[in-house]
Amino acid sequence: MGLPFGDIVHSVEVPWSTLSGRLLAVDGNNAVYQFLATIRQRDGQPFSDPQGHATSHLIGVLYRTTSLLAQGVRPVWVFDGKPPDLKAGTLGARFRAKERAEAEWKDAVERQDWETARKKAAATSRFTRPMAAEAVELLQALGVPTVQAPSEGEAQAARMASEGRVWAAGSEDYDSLLFGAPRLVRGLAARGRGGDQPAAHLIEREKLLEELGISAEELLLLGLIVGTDFNDGAKGYGPKKGLQLVRQHLGWDATLRAANLEPNELEAAAAIFRTPEVAPIGELSFHPIDIPSVDRILVQGRGFSADRVHAALARARHAPSVAVPADGRRQSQLDGFGGA
């Protein structure tokens, strides 16, 4: 679902040069769902190989990763683990929504209403465990590290950013901010046209709190009032109305009760953000692109065009890259990353 903070959170457009040489913890599930929703055929069906297996997720991973590498950005892909029990309601609602969308998609196809078909098909996207395993295998062949979170990937990415293992979390959702990420980069699908053209949007958590006039705990309060993946939120409260209430600085319990929420009932949801389940991370190692493995996975294995795959790899392999230590800070020394 993601927090609906778009109307109250102001981001700064940043050029690719700002991100070049930075380690970003990319929200893998968020990105792959984006690929599955948008990389589709005219009738809304996902692209597939000759055996009928979906390939939209692999297309997205290939081009997103090589595009970032070509810009000097170092993505560390982080994938979800077991969801918290409190997420069951959200997941159930999503499942029912997918079922409705699938029925509406079939109806649109029968009517040859291709615009509606594509729209409804996007809402049926399912990211399966086999797809996740395929994505990880491809990323490893691309020389990019992956992290398996024990639970929420956004929580893992936020912890990696707060510990300085990466420079920022990269996601289209705002949840990383509630998990404590000091920086969030949105819009990684944007394409730079060289030079300092705007590439993505940066949100710095401390600056955001200052602009909103609230504390970190009050940002969490706002999320709970609006509603997260782990609670329904207060009836009649959107982000703007919720912000007005939080800015009164009434305190935790009084603020929730003013929104007709019971504080005790939200302790478990708040704890997920305050003390999320995360795993310790070892060395984040990047390696040269393994072209034979990429060919085996995509060309021989899934019927991808060799010319298109190699063109994407060439852009990434020939891009200059900046050496980055484990804490995610840039160095000025070039290391020639990208393969032989």
TAJOHU-V118859 format. One record per backbone hydrogen bond with DSSP energy under -1.0 kcal/mol. CO is the residue of the C=O (numbers start at 0). NH is the residue of the N-H. Records with the same first field share a line. If there is no record, write none. Layout:
BEGIN
CO=NH / NH
END
This chain:
BEGIN
2=4
4=7 / 8
11=201
13=198 / 199
14=17
15=19
18=21
21=73
22=166 / 167
23=25 / 75
24=169
25=27 / 77
26=30
27=31
28=32
29=33
30=34
31=35
32=36
33=37
34=38
37=39
40=43
44=40
46=54
48=51
52=48
54=58
55=59
56=60
57=61
58=62
59=63
60=64
61=65
62=66
63=67
64=68
65=69
66=70
67=72
68=71
71=20
73=23
75=25
76=146
77=27
78=148
83=86
84=87
86=90
87=91
88=92
89=93
90=94
91=95
92=96
93=97
94=98
95=99
96=100
97=101
98=102
99=103
100=104
101=105
102=106
103=107
104=108
105=109
106=110
107=112
108=111
111=113
112=116
113=117
114=118
115=119
116=120
117=121
120=123
121=124
127=131
128=132
129=133
130=134
131=135
132=136
133=137
134=138
135=139
136=140
137=141
138=143
139=142
140=289
142=286
144=76
146=78
149=81
150=80
151=155
152=156
153=157
154=158
155=159
156=160
157=161
158=162
159=164 / 165
160=163
167=24
168=184
169=26
173=176
174=178
175=180
181=204
182=168
183=202
184=170
185=200
186=189
193=196
199=13
200=185
201=11
202=183
203=207
204=208
205=209
206=210
207=211
208=212 / 213
214=218
215=219
216=220
217=221
218=222
219=223
220=224
221=225
222=226
224=233
233=236
237=241
238=242
239=243
240=244
241=245
242=246
244=247
245=248
250=254
251=255
252=256
253=257
255=260
256=259
262=265
265=269
266=270
267=271
269=273
270=274
288=290
289=293
290=294
291=295
292=296
293=297
294=298 / 299
295=300
297=303
298=302
304=308
305=309
306=310
307=311
308=312
309=313
310=314
311=315
312=316
313=317
320=334
322=330
324=327
332=322
END
